Amino acid sequence: MKILFVVPYVPNLIRVRPYNIIRSLTDLGHSVTVLTLWVNDEDRKDIDALQAVCDEVLATQMPTWKSALRCLVGYFSGEPLQSFYSWEPKLVDLVDDVEQFDMIHVEHLRGSRYGLHFLENTNVPVVWDSVDSISHLFKQAVNQSKSFFGSIITKLDLRRTEKFEGWLVNQFETVLVTSTADKHALLALSKNSTETPNIIVLPNGVNLDYFRPDKSVKRDTSTLVVTGKMSYHANVTMVLNLVDKIMPKVWEKVPETKLYVVGKDPSPEILEAGKKPNIVVTGTVDDMRPYLHKATVAVAPVVYGAGIQNKVLEAMACGVPVITTPQSAQAITAVPNEEFCIADIPDEFASKTIELIDNPVVAGRIGEAGHQFLRKNHDWLAITGRLEEIYDGIIGN
């Protein structure tokens, strides 16, 4: 089938969901045209790479100043800023003949206005991939975010996002999310609707050809790694929670333990934390796999979040034992203490971390079991095959 895939940011190896769905749809024999926005030269390079995994990329520039201006206009509308941030009417004009497509796939709340546009102006079925419930994320962030900017924005936009998402899920025949928690959050927002929206959980996967164990690399004996985009408010809160509340308890028992904070655009708070002994803040890296292959344990003490945590899936795929919190673990069906570890309060998290550092055989067994779990349950090709069935069902109707 011919698919128009609309995503308000350029898919790449960091924006894993759209990139791997597009790549897998192409591998399954479908024709995919990507409609997207670019901001800078880095995005232009990503577009060049994206051309290799789809039929065509249609893109226009959306500089940050223009996004800010759209948000300013959106503020006075009473609708969420997220829904205006990536709205660029010129983008839809790049498609000469929309009716040639069998399916339009639109990703994220930021892309939702494109979905509404195509619903109103074409006869092509539209799937909206919400990915996460943004209001579910914001509700948690309001009281828990340690990022000043993240806290302000979420407080400003929470109520209007709840109202908009509750309305939006009823505009599309099918809505996708990455986790059951996000599905329940969206259903709760739409409870006053006359019909129950069709919300389907389509989890994230991992590129298992890329993220995999490297048996030639010997793991360090006491090195921890935490990964993610380090300007994102939930990741800032996670890292500060790790540094302030968990690591002192680990260092008390294993003082030589090193912590690597790996990810692009570290916030000022994280850069300040990186001045402490035994903490390395890498900033942007070309490849995070070497850090995962060398680490004794991957830690993800997520305080709040939505959807499924890619950082956890990628670490498990690389065979490193993972410790995360219940907030993150609820979207993953792996067996606790066998395929990954779950710990809640800082004392418990530190204790579990020390236990894995002190017991490399146990750590190795959990790491290998986690890798096997990923191979069985989070292969992108299998997940995209499920999406293919969803498309077929919609077209059949």
PAPAPA-949360 format. One record per residue: residue in one letter; y, x, z of N, C-alpha, C in turn. Coordinates in steps of 0.2 Angstrom, whole numbers. Each point is the difference from the previous one (the first is absolute). Layout:
N
ATOM  pamar    n.v    n.u    n.w   ca.v   ca.u   ca.w    c.v    c.u    c.w
ATOM      a      Y      X      Z      Y      X      Z      Y      X      Z
...
//
This chain:
397
ATOM  pamar    n.v    n.u    n.w   ca.v   ca.u   ca.w    c.v    c.u    c.w
ATOM      m     -6      4      0      6     -4      0      6      4      0
ATOM      k      6     -3     -2      6      4      0      4     -2      6
ATOM      i      2      5      4      3     -1      7      7      3      0
ATOM      l      5     -4      2      7      3      2      0      1      7
ATOM      f      0      7      2      0      2      7      7      1      2
ATOM      v      3     -4      5      7      1      2      1      3      7
ATOM      v      3      6      0      0      3      7      7      3      1
ATOM      p      3     -1      5      7      2      1      2      7      2
ATOM      y     -6      4     -1      1      7      2     -5      4     -5
ATOM      v      1      6     -1     -5      3     -5     -7      2      3
ATOM      p     -5     -3     -2     -7      1      3     -1      8     -1
ATOM      n     -3      3      6     -2      7      0     -6      1      5
ATOM      l     -1      6      1     -6      2      5      2     -2      7
ATOM      i      7     -1      1      2     -2      7      0     -8      0
ATOM      r      2     -3     -5      0     -7      0     -6     -2     -3
ATOM      v     -5      0      4     -7      0     -2     -3     -6     -3
ATOM      r      2     -6      3     -2     -6     -2      1     -2     -8
ATOM      p      6      0     -2      1     -2     -7     -2      6     -4
ATOM      y      0      6      1     -2      5     -4     -8      0     -1
ATOM      n     -3     -1      5     -8      0     -1     -2     -7     -3
ATOM      i      3     -6      2     -2     -6     -4      2      1     -7
ATOM      i      5      2     -2      2      1     -7     -5      5     -4
ATOM      r     -2      6      4     -5      4     -3     -6     -3     -1
ATOM      s     -3     -4      5     -6     -3      0     -1     -5     -5
ATOM      l      6     -4     -1      0     -6     -5     -1      3     -7
ATOM      t      3      6     -1      0      3     -6     -8      3     -1
ATOM      d     -2      3      5     -7      2      0     -5     -6     -2
ATOM      l      1     -6      3     -4     -5     -1      1     -4     -7
ATOM      g      5      3     -4      0     -2     -7      6     -4     -2
ATOM      h      5     -1      5      5     -5     -1      6      4     -2
ATOM      s      5     -4     -4      6      3     -2      5     -1      5
ATOM      v      4      5      3      4     -1      5      7      3     -2
ATOM      t      5     -4      0      7      2     -1      4     -1      7
ATOM      v      3      6      2      3      0      6      8     -1      0
ATOM      l      2     -4      4      8     -1      0      2      2      6
ATOM      t      5      5      0      2      3      7      7      3      0
ATOM      l      2      2      6      7      3      0     -1      7      3
ATOM      w      5      4     -3      0      7      3      7      2      3
ATOM      v      0      4      4      6      2      4      2      7     -2
ATOM      n     -4      5      0      2      7     -1     -5      4     -5
ATOM      d      1      6      0     -4      4     -5     -7      1      2
ATOM      e     -1     -1      7     -7      0      2     -4     -6     -2
ATOM      d      4     -6      0     -3     -6     -3     -2      1     -7
ATOM      r      4      3     -4     -1      1     -7     -6      4     -2
ATOM      k     -1      5      5     -6      4     -1     -6     -4      1
ATOM      d      0     -4      5     -5     -5      2     -2     -5     -6
ATOM      i      5     -2     -3      0     -4     -6     -4      3     -5
ATOM      d      1      7     -1     -4      3     -5     -7      1      2
ATOM      a     -2      1      6     -7      0      2     -3     -7      0
ATOM      l      4     -5      1     -3     -7      0     -1     -2     -7
ATOM      q      3      3     -5     -1     -2     -7     -8      2     -2
ATOM      a     -2      5      4     -7      2     -2     -6     -5      2
ATOM      v      2     -5      5     -5     -4      3      1     -7     -2
ATOM      c      5     -2     -5      1     -7     -2      2      0     -8
ATOM      d      1     -5     -2      2     -1     -7      7      2     -2
ATOM      e      5     -3      5      7      1     -1      4     -1      6
ATOM      v      5      4      1      4     -1      6      7     -1     -3
ATOM      l      3     -6      3      7     -2     -2      4      1      6
ATOM      a      5      3      0      4      2      6      7      0     -1
ATOM      t      4     -2      5      7      1      0      2      3      7
ATOM      q      6      3      0      3      4      6      3     -6      5
ATOM      m     -2      2      6      3     -5      6      3      5      5
ATOM      p      6      3     -1      2      5      5      1     -3      7
ATOM      t      0      4      5      0     -2      7      7     -4      1
ATOM      w      5      2     -3      6     -4      1      0     -7     -2
ATOM      k     -4     -1     -6      0     -7     -3     -5     -4      5
ATOM      s     -5      3      3     -4     -4      4      4     -2      6
ATOM      a      4      5      3      4     -2      6      5     -6     -2
ATOM      l      3      1     -6      4     -6     -2     -3     -6     -1
ATOM      r     -6      0     -2     -4     -7     -1     -2     -2      7
ATOM      c     -1      4      5     -1     -2      7      6     -3      3
ATOM      l      6      3     -2      6     -3      3      1     -7     -3
ATOM      v     -1     -1     -6      0     -7     -3     -5     -4      4
ATOM      g     -6      2      0     -6     -4      4      2     -2      7
ATOM      y      4      5      3      1     -2      7      4     -7      1
ATOM      f      4     -1     -5      4     -6      1     -4     -6     -3
ATOM      s     -6      1     -3     -4     -5     -2     -4     -4      5
ATOM      g     -1      4      5     -5     -2      6     -7      1     -2
ATOM      e     -2      3     -5     -6      2     -2     -1      8      2
ATOM      p     -7      2      1     -1      7      2      3      5     -5
ATOM      l      2      6      3      3      5     -4     -6      3     -4
ATOM      q     -6      0      3     -6      3     -4      0     -3     -7
ATOM      s      1     -7      0     -1     -3     -7      6      1     -5
ATOM      f      5      3      3      5      2     -5      0      8     -2
ATOM      y     -3      3      4      1      8      0     -2      2     -7
ATOM      s     -5     -2     -3     -3      2     -7      2     -5     -5
ATOM      w      4     -5      1      1     -5     -6      5      3     -5
ATOM      e     -3      1     -6      4      3     -5     -1     -4     -7
ATOM      p      4     -5     -1     -2     -5     -6     -1      4     -6
ATOM      k      3      6     -1     -1      3     -7     -8      2     -1
ATOM      l     -3      1      6     -7      2     -1     -4     -5     -4
ATOM      v      0     -7      2     -4     -5     -4      2      0     -7
ATOM      d      6      2     -2      2      0     -7     -4      6     -4
ATOM      l     -3      4      3     -4      6     -3     -6     -3     -3
ATOM      v     -3     -6      2     -6     -3     -3      2     -4     -6
ATOM      d     -2      2     -6      1     -4     -6     -3     -7      0
ATOM      d     -6      0      2     -4     -6     -1     -5     -1      6
ATOM      v      3     -3      5     -4     -1      6     -6     -4     -1
ATOM      e      0     -5     -5     -5     -5     -1     -7      4     -3
ATOM      q      1      6     -2     -6      4     -2     -5      1      5
ATOM      f      3      0      6     -5      2      6     -4     -5      3
ATOM      d     -6      1      2     -4     -5      3      1     -1      8
ATOM      m      3      5      3      1      0      7      7      5      2
ATOM      i      3     -3      5      6      4      2     -1      1      8
ATOM      h     -1      7      2     -1      2      6      7      3      3
ATOM      v      2     -3      6      7      2      2     -2      2      8
ATOM      e      3      6      1     -2      3      7      6      0      4
ATOM      h     -1     -1      7      5      0      5      5     -5      1
ATOM      l      3     -1      6      6     -4      1      5      2     -5
ATOM      r      1      6     -1      6      3     -4     -1     -2     -7
ATOM      g     -6     -1     -2     -1     -2     -7     -1     -8     -1
ATOM      s      1     -4      6     -1     -7     -1      4     -4     -4
ATOM      r      7      3     -1      4     -4     -4     -2      1     -8
ATOM      y     -3      5     -2     -3      1     -6     -6     -5     -1
ATOM      g     -4     -1      5     -5     -5     -1      3     -7     -1
ATOM      l      5     -2      4      3     -6      0      3     -1     -7
ATOM      h      3      5     -3      3      0     -7     -5     -2     -5
ATOM      f     -6      3      1     -5     -1     -6     -3     -7      1
ATOM      l     -1     -2      7     -2     -7      1      4     -5     -4
ATOM      e      6      1      1      5     -5     -3      1      0     -7
ATOM      n     -1      6     -3      2      1     -7     -6      2     -5
ATOM      t     -6      0      3     -6      1     -5     -6     -5      2
ATOM      n     -5      0     -4     -6     -3      1     -6      4      2
ATOM      v      2      6      2     -5      5      2     -1      0      7
ATOM      p     -7     -1      3     -1      0      7      2      6      3
ATOM      v      3     -1      7      3      6      3     -4      0      7
ATOM      v     -2      6      2     -3      2      6      5      4      4
ATOM      w      2     -2      6      4      4      4     -4      4      6
ATOM      d      1      6     -1     -4      5      5      5      1      5
ATOM      s      0     -4      6      5      1      5     -1      7      4
ATOM      v     -6      3     -1     -3      6      3      0     -1      8
ATOM      d      6     -1      3      0     -1      7      5     -6      2
ATOM      s     -1     -3      6      5     -5      2      6      4      3
ATOM      i      6      1     -4      5      4      3      3     -3      6
ATOM      s      0     -7      1      3     -3      6     -5      2      6
ATOM      h     -6      0     -1     -5      2      5      1      8      2
ATOM      l      2      4     -5      2      7      2      7      0      4
ATOM      f      4     -4     -3      7      0      4      0     -2      7
ATOM      k     -4     -5      1     -1     -3      7     -2      5      5
ATOM      q     -5      4     -2     -2      6      4      5      5      1
ATOM      a      4      1     -6      5      6      0      6     -2      5
ATOM      v      2     -6      0      6     -2      4      0      3      7
ATOM      n     -6      0      3      0      2      7     -3      7      1
ATOM      q     -4      2     -5     -3      7      1      2      6     -4
ATOM      s      4     -2     -6      2      6     -4      5      5      4
ATOM      k     -2      6     -1      4      6      3      5      3     -5
ATOM      s      0     -3     -6      4      2     -6      6     -5      1
ATOM      f      6      3      1      6     -4      1      2     -4     -6
ATOM      f     -1      3     -6      1     -4     -7     -5     -6      0
ATOM      g     -6      2      1     -6     -5     -1      1     -6      5
ATOM      s      2      2      6      1     -6      5      6     -4     -2
ATOM      i      6      2     -2      5     -4     -2     -1     -4     -6
ATOM      i     -4      3     -5     -1     -4     -6     -5     -6      1
ATOM      t     -5      2      4     -5     -5      2      3     -6      4
ATOM      k      4      2      4      4     -6      4      4     -4     -4
ATOM      l      3      3     -5      5     -3     -5     -4     -5     -4
ATOM      d     -6      2     -2     -3     -3     -6     -7     -5      2
ATOM      l     -1      1      7     -7     -4      2      0     -7     -2
ATOM      r      5     -4      3      0     -7     -1      0     -2     -7
ATOM      r      4      3     -4      1     -2     -7     -6      1     -4
ATOM      t     -4      6      2     -6      2     -3     -5     -5      2
ATOM      e     -1     -2      6     -5     -5      2      1     -6     -4
ATOM      k      6     -3     -1      1     -6     -4     -2      1     -7
ATOM      f      2      5     -3     -1      2     -7     -7      1     -2
ATOM      e     -4      4      4     -7      1     -1     -4     -7      1
ATOM      g      2     -4      5     -3     -7      1      1     -4     -6
ATOM      w      5      0     -4      2     -4     -6     -4      4     -6
ATOM      l      1      6      0     -3      4     -6     -7     -1     -1
ATOM      v     -4      0      5     -7      0     -1     -3     -6     -3
ATOM      n      5     -5      0     -2     -7     -3      2      0     -7
ATOM      q      4      5     -3      2      0     -7     -5      2     -5
ATOM      f     -5      4      3     -5      3     -5     -6     -3      1
ATOM      e     -4      0     -5     -7     -3      0     -4      4      5
ATOM      t      1      7     -1     -4      5      4      4      5      3
ATOM      v     -1      2      6      4      5      4     -6      5      3
ATOM      l      2      6     -1     -5      6      2      3      3      6
ATOM      v     -4      2      5      2      4      6     -5      6      1
ATOM      t      1      5      4     -4      5      1     -5     -1      6
ATOM      s      2     -5      5     -4     -1      6      0     -7      2
ATOM      t     -5     -1      4      0     -7      3      6     -2      5
ATOM      a      2      5      3      6     -1      5      6     -2     -4
ATOM      d      1      3     -6      6     -2     -4     -1     -7     -3
ATOM      k     -6     -2     -2     -2     -6     -2      2     -6      5
ATOM      h     -3      1      6      2     -4      5      7     -1      2
ATOM      a      4      6     -1      7      0      2      4     -5     -6
ATOM      l     -2      1     -6      3     -4     -5     -2     -7      0
ATOM      l     -6     -2      2     -2     -7      1      4     -3      5
ATOM      a      1      4      6      4     -3      5      7     -2     -2
ATOM      l      3      4     -4      6     -1     -2      1     -6     -5
ATOM      s     -6     -2     -3      0     -5     -5     -3     -7      3
ATOM      k     -1      0      6     -3     -5      4      3     -7     -1
ATOM      n      6     -1     -2      4     -6     -1     -1     -2     -7
ATOM      s     -3      4     -5     -1     -2     -7     -5     -6      0
ATOM      t      1     -4     -6     -5     -5     -1     -7      2     -2
ATOM      e      0      6     -3     -6      3     -2     -1      7      3
ATOM      t     -7      2      1     -1      7      2      0      5     -5
ATOM      p      4      5      0      0      5     -6     -6      4      0
ATOM      n     -2      2     -7     -6      3     -1      2      8      1
ATOM      i     -2      2      6      1      7      1     -6      4      1
ATOM      i     -1      5     -4     -7      4      0      2      7      2
ATOM      v     -5      3      4      0      6      3     -3      5     -6
ATOM      l      4      5     -2     -2      5     -5      2      7      3
ATOM      p     -5      3      4      2      6      4      1      6     -5
ATOM      n      3      5      3      2      6     -3     -7      4     -1
ATOM      g      0      4     -5     -5      5      0      2      7      0
ATOM      v     -4      5     -2      1      7      0     -2      3     -7
ATOM      n      3      4     -3     -2      4     -5     -5      5      2
ATOM      l     -6     -2      0     -6      4      3     -1      6     -4
ATOM      d      2      1     -7      0      6     -3      5      5      2
ATOM      y      5     -3      3      6      5      2     -1      1      8
ATOM      f     -1     -5      4      0      1      7     -8      0      2
ATOM      r     -2      6      1     -7      1      2     -1      7      4
ATOM      p     -6      0      3     -1      6      4      0      7     -4
ATOM      d      2      5      3     -1      7     -3     -4      4      4
ATOM      k     -6      1     -1     -5      4      4      2      7      0
ATOM      s      4      2     -5      2      8      0      5      1      5
ATOM      v      3     -5      3      6      2      5     -3     -1      7
ATOM      k      1      5      4     -2     -1      7      5     -3      4
ATOM      r     -2     -5      4      5     -4      4      3      5      6
ATOM      d      6     -1      2      3      3      6     -3     -3      6
ATOM      t      0      4      5     -3     -2      7      4     -5      4
ATOM      s      7      0     -1      4     -4      4      7     -1     -4
ATOM      t     -1     -3     -6      6     -2     -4      0     -8     -1
ATOM      l      6     -3      1      0     -7     -1      5     -1     -6
ATOM      v     -1     -5     -4      4     -2     -5      2     -7      0
ATOM      v      6     -2     -2      3     -7      0      3      0     -7
ATOM      t     -1     -5     -4      3      0     -7      4     -6     -1
ATOM      g      4      0     -5      4     -6     -2      7      1     -3
ATOM      k      3     -5     -2      7      1     -2      4      0      6
ATOM      m      3      6      2      3      1      6      7     -3      1
ATOM      s      3     -3     -5      6     -4      1     -1     -7      2
ATOM      y     -6     -3     -1     -2     -7      1      0     -1      7
ATOM      h      4     -5      2      1     -2      7     -6      0      5
ATOM      a     -6     -3     -3     -6     -1      4     -3      7      1
ATOM      n      0      5     -5     -2      6      0      4      5      5
ATOM      v      6     -1      0      5      3      5     -2     -2      7
ATOM      t     -1     -6      1     -2     -3      7     -7      3      2
ATOM      m     -5      0     -5     -6      3      1      0      7      2
ATOM      v      4      4     -3      0      8      1      3      1      7
ATOM      l      6     -4      1      3      1      7     -5     -2      5
ATOM      n     -3     -5     -1     -5     -2      5     -5      5      2
ATOM      l     -3      3     -6     -5      6      1      3      6      3
ATOM      v      6      2     -2      3      6      3      2     -1      7
ATOM      d      3     -6      2      3     -1      7     -5     -2      5
ATOM      k     -5     -4     -2     -5     -3      5     -7      2      0
ATOM      i     -2      3     -6     -7      2     -1     -1      7      0
ATOM      m      4      4     -4     -1      7      0      0      4      6
ATOM      p      5     -2      5      0      4      6     -6     -1      4
ATOM      k     -4     -5      0     -6     -1      3     -5      4     -3
ATOM      v      0      1     -7     -5      4     -3      2      7      1
ATOM      w      6      3      0      2      6      1     -2      3      8
ATOM      e      0     -5      4     -2      1      7     -7      3      0
ATOM      k     -5     -3     -4     -7      2      0     -1      5     -5
ATOM      v      3      0     -6     -1      4     -5      6      3     -3
ATOM      p      3      5      4      7      2     -2      1      3     -7
ATOM      e     -5      2     -3      1      4     -6      0     -5     -6
ATOM      t     -1     -7      1      0     -5     -5      6      0     -4
ATOM      k     -1      0     -7      6      0     -4      0     -7     -3
ATOM      l      6     -3     -1      1     -6     -4      4      1     -6
ATOM      y     -3     -2     -6      4      0     -6      2     -7     -2
ATOM      v      6     -1     -1      3     -6     -2      2      1     -8
ATOM      v     -4     -4     -4      0      1     -7      2     -6     -4
ATOM      g      6      1     -3      2     -6     -4      8      1     -2
ATOM      k      2     -3     -5      6      1     -3      6     -3      4
ATOM      d      6      3     -1      6     -3      3      0     -1      8
ATOM      p     -2      5      4      0     -1      7      7     -2      2
ATOM      s      0     -5      5      6     -2      3      3      5      4
ATOM      p      6     -1      2      3      5      5     -4      0      7
ATOM      e     -2     -5      2     -4      0      6     -6      4      0
ATOM      i     -4     -1     -6     -6      4     -1      2      8     -1
ATOM      l      5      1     -4      2      7      0      2      3      6
ATOM      e      3     -4      5      1      3      7     -6      1      3
ATOM      a     -5     -4      0     -6      0      3     -4      7     -2
ATOM      g      1      1     -7     -3      6     -3      2      7      3
ATOM      k      5      0      4      3      6      3     -4      2      6
ATOM      k     -5     -5      3     -4      2      5     -6      5     -2
ATOM      p     -2      4      5     -5      4     -2     -7     -3     -2
ATOM      n     -3      2     -4     -7     -3     -2      1     -6     -4
ATOM      i      6     -1     -3      1     -6     -4      3      3     -7
ATOM      v     -3     -2     -5      2      2     -7      2     -6     -4
ATOM      v      6     -1     -2      2     -5     -4      1      2     -7
ATOM      t     -5     -2     -5      0      3     -7      5     -2     -4
ATOM      g      2     -6      0      4     -4     -5     -4     -1     -6
ATOM      t      3     -1     -6     -4     -1     -6     -5      5     -1
ATOM      v     -6     -2     -2     -5      5     -2     -3     -2     -7
ATOM      d     -2      4     -4     -3     -1     -6     -7     -4      0
ATOM      d     -3      2      6     -7     -2      1     -2     -1      7
ATOM      m     -1     -5      3     -2     -1      7     -7      2      2
ATOM      r     -4      0     -6     -7      1      2     -2      6      3
ATOM      p      3      6     -1     -1      6      4      1     -1      8
ATOM      y      5     -4      1      1     -1      7     -5     -4      3
ATOM      l     -3     -5     -3     -5     -5      2     -7      4      0
ATOM      h     -1      5     -4     -6      4     -1      0      5      6
ATOM      k      5      2      2      0      5      6      1     -3      7
ATOM      a      2     -6      0      1     -3      7     -6     -1      4
ATOM      t      0      1      6     -5     -2      5     -1     -8      0
ATOM      v      6     -3      1      1     -7      1      6     -3     -4
ATOM      a     -1     -6     -3      6     -3     -3      2     -5      5
ATOM      v      6     -1      2      3     -5      5      5     -4     -3
ATOM      a     -1     -7      2      5     -5     -3      1     -5      6
ATOM      p      4      2      5      1     -4      5      6     -5     -1
ATOM      v     -2     -5     -5      5     -5     -3      2     -5      6
ATOM      v      6      0      1      3     -5      5      1     -7     -3
ATOM      y      2      0     -6      0     -7     -4      0      2     -7
ATOM      g     -2     -6     -4     -1      1     -7     -2     -6     -3
ATOM      a     -1      0     -6     -3     -6     -4     -5      3     -5
ATOM      g     -4     -4     -3     -5      2     -5     -5      4      2
ATOM      i     -2      5     -4     -6      5      1      3      7      0
ATOM      q     -1      4      4      3      7      1     -4      4     -5
ATOM      n      4      2     -5     -3      5     -5     -1      7      3
ATOM      k      4      2      5     -1      6      3     -7      1      3
ATOM      v     -2     -6      3     -7      0      3     -5      0     -5
ATOM      l      0     -4     -5     -5      0     -5      0      7     -4
ATOM      e      5      3     -1      0      7     -4     -3      5      5
ATOM      a      1      0      6     -3      5      5     -7     -1      0
ATOM      m     -2     -6      1     -7     -2      0     -4      3     -6
ATOM      a      3     -2     -6     -3      2     -6     -1      8     -1
ATOM      c      5      4      3     -1      7      0     -5      3      6
ATOM      g     -3     -5      3     -5      2      5      3      3      7
ATOM      v      6     -1      1      3      2      7     -1     -6      4
ATOM      p     -2      1      7      0     -5      4      7     -3      2
ATOM      v      0     -7      1      6     -3      0      1     -4      7
ATOM      i      5      1      3      2     -4      6      6     -4     -1
ATOM      t     -1     -7      0      6     -4     -1      0     -6      6
ATOM      t      6     -4     -1      1     -5      6     -3     -7     -3
ATOM      p     -1     -4      5     -2     -7     -2      4     -3     -6
ATOM      q      7      1      1      4     -3     -5     -1      2     -7
ATOM      s     -3      6     -1     -2      3     -7     -7     -2     -1
ATOM      a     -4      0      5     -7     -1     -1     -2     -7     -2
ATOM      q      4     -5      1     -2     -7     -1     -1     -1     -7
ATOM      a      3      4     -5     -1     -2     -7     -6      4     -3
ATOM      i     -4      4      4     -5      4     -2     -6     -2      3
ATOM      t     -6     -1     -4     -6     -2      3     -5      5      2
ATOM      a      2      6      0     -4      6      3     -2     -1      7
ATOM      v     -6      3      2     -2     -1      7      3      5      4
ATOM      p      3     -2      6      4      4      4     -5      5      4
ATOM      n      2      6      1     -4      6      3     -6      2     -4
ATOM      e     -1     -3     -6     -5      2     -5      3      3     -7
ATOM      e      5     -4     -2      3      1     -7      7      2      1
ATOM      f      3     -2      5      7      2      2      1     -1      8
ATOM      c      5      2      3      1     -2      7      7     -4      1
ATOM      i     -1     -4      5      6     -4      2      2      1      7
ATOM      a      6      1      1      3      1      7      7     -3      0
ATOM      d      1     -3      6      6     -4      1      6      4      4
ATOM      i      0      0      6      5      3      4      0      8     -1
ATOM      p      5      3      2      1      7     -1     -6      4      3
ATOM      d     -1     -2      7     -6      4      3     -6      0     -4
ATOM      e     -2     -6     -2     -6     -1     -4      0      4     -6
ATOM      f      6      0     -4      0      3     -6     -1      8      1
ATOM      a      4      2      5     -1      7      1     -7      2      2
ATOM      s     -3     -4      4     -7      2      3     -5      0     -6
ATOM      k      1     -5     -5     -4      0     -6      1      6     -4
ATOM      t      6      2     -1      2      6     -4     -3      6      3
ATOM      i      0      1      6     -2      6      4     -8      0     -1
ATOM      e     -3     -6      1     -7     -1     -1     -3      3     -7
ATOM      l      4     -2     -5     -2      2     -7      1      8     -1
ATOM      i      6      2      3      1      7     -1     -6      4      4
ATOM      d     -2     -2      6     -5      3      4     -7      0     -3
ATOM      n     -1     -5     -4     -7     -2     -3      0      0     -8
ATOM      p      0      6     -3      0      0     -7     -6     -3     -3
ATOM      v     -5      0      3     -6     -4     -3      1     -7     -1
ATOM      v      3     -3      6      1     -7      0      6     -2     -5
ATOM      a      5      5      0      5     -1     -5     -2      0     -7
ATOM      g     -5      5     -2     -2      0     -6     -4     -6     -2
ATOM      r     -4     -2      4     -4     -6     -1      4     -6     -2
ATOM      i      5     -1      4      5     -6     -1      4      1     -6
ATOM      g      2      6     -2      3      1     -6     -4     -1     -6
ATOM      e     -6      2      0     -5     -2     -6     -1     -7      0
ATOM      a     -1     -3      5     -2     -8      0      6     -3     -2
ATOM      g      6      2      1      7     -3     -2      0      1     -8
ATOM      h     -2      5     -2      0      2     -7     -4     -5     -4
ATOM      q     -6     -1      3     -5     -4     -4      2     -8      1
ATOM      f      3     -2      5      3     -6      1      5     -2     -6
ATOM      l      4      5     -1      6      0     -5     -4     -1     -7
ATOM      r     -5      4     -1     -3      0     -7     -3     -7     -1
ATOM      k     -3     -4      5     -3     -6     -1      5     -6      0
ATOM      n      6      1      3      4     -6      1      7      0     -3
ATOM      h      2      6     -2      7      1     -2      1      4     -6
ATOM      d     -5     -1     -5      1      3     -6      5     -4     -5
ATOM      w      5      3     -3      5     -4     -3     -3     -4     -6
ATOM      l     -5      3     -4     -3     -3     -5     -3     -7      2
ATOM      a     -4      0      5     -3     -6      3      5     -5      2
ATOM      i      5      2      3      6     -4      3      3     -3     -6
ATOM      t      1      3     -6      4     -2     -6     -5     -5     -3
ATOM      g     -7      1      0     -4     -4     -3      0     -7      3
ATOM      r      2      0      7      1     -7      3      6     -3     -2
ATOM      l      6      4     -1      6     -2     -3     -1     -3     -7
ATOM      e     -4      3     -4     -2     -3     -7     -3     -7      1
ATOM      e     -4     -1      5     -3     -6      1      5     -5      2
ATOM      i      5      2      4      5     -5      2      4     -2     -6
ATOM      y      2      5     -5      3     -1     -6     -3     -5     -4
ATOM      d     -7      1     -1     -4     -4     -4      0     -8      2
ATOM      g      0      0      7      0     -7      3      6     -4     -1
ATOM      i      6      4      0      6     -3     -1      1     -2     -7
ATOM      i     -2      4     -5      0     -1     -7     -4     -6     -2
ATOM      g     -6      0      4     -5     -6     -2      3     -6      2
ATOM      n      4      0      6      3     -7      2      5     -2     -4
//
